[in-house]
Amino acid sequence: MSSGTMSVVARLRKSISEGVYPAGERLAELQVANDLGVSRTPVRLAFRTLEQEGLLERAGKRGFRVRAFTDADVLCALEVRGVLEGLAARRLAEQGLSTATLERLNACLDEGHAVLAKGHLTAEDVTRWSALNSRFHTTILGATGSQVIQDAIQRNDHLPFASADSLIIDTERLGREYRKLCVAQVQHQSIVQALAHGEGARVELLMREHAYIGIRYDELLELDPKSEPPE
């Protein structure tokens, strides 16, 4: 997926989460393209991605409709993802990391450091983070060698905001989002550390907590809104 399409996906995902496009509303490519100031091609590709994520559903042969879901649905799907990813990480810690897997995970950590090194985020950084975050999670899942776990997560990924790719980043509040990604980066580091040391129980709990980074941590970072650094 190109960076332009990923940006459209992120903007649409945020708009749906905020009710700009409410449940049941039918979306047309031209309408959304005009709303976002982009061409129809990235919107068409974004629709397909968001259908896979469970945010949109087919409405006729070519149209899409915003899928209805509740906050409880989202939290339950996140909890399921945390349980499944925690199981995968525990199994990987117990069986031991290969050199190649550790190198791939460390490469994700290095890129995370590079994204955050400036002390602030740009729109391009958001796209870059989304890609490295996806690689981080898929590396852990793939290294377990368990098709059962991967199939279960793929089914769960079709629920709203359940997949690792569907992290919502508010591009209008990048100062707060920078702090959130700093927390996510520390969690990634802790997960790799636990995996490398074979700490199965610890890494399982870390992965389960990490699943809530996109929801619960917004509340924590809102405790002191005056502390938000300048954009």
Buried (B, 14 or more C-beta within 10 A) or exposed (E): BEBBBBBBBBBBBBBBBEEEBEEEEEBBBEEBBEBBEBEEBBBBBBBEBBBBBBBBBEBEEEBBBBBEBEEEBBBBBBBBBBBBBBBBBBBBBEEEBEEEBBEBBEBBBEBBEEBBEEEEBEBEBBBBBBBBBBBBBBBBBBBBEBEEBBEBBEEBBBBBBBBBBBBBBBBEBBBBBBBBBEBBBEBBBBBBBBBBEBBBEBBBBBBBBBBBBBBEBBEEBEEEEEEBEEE
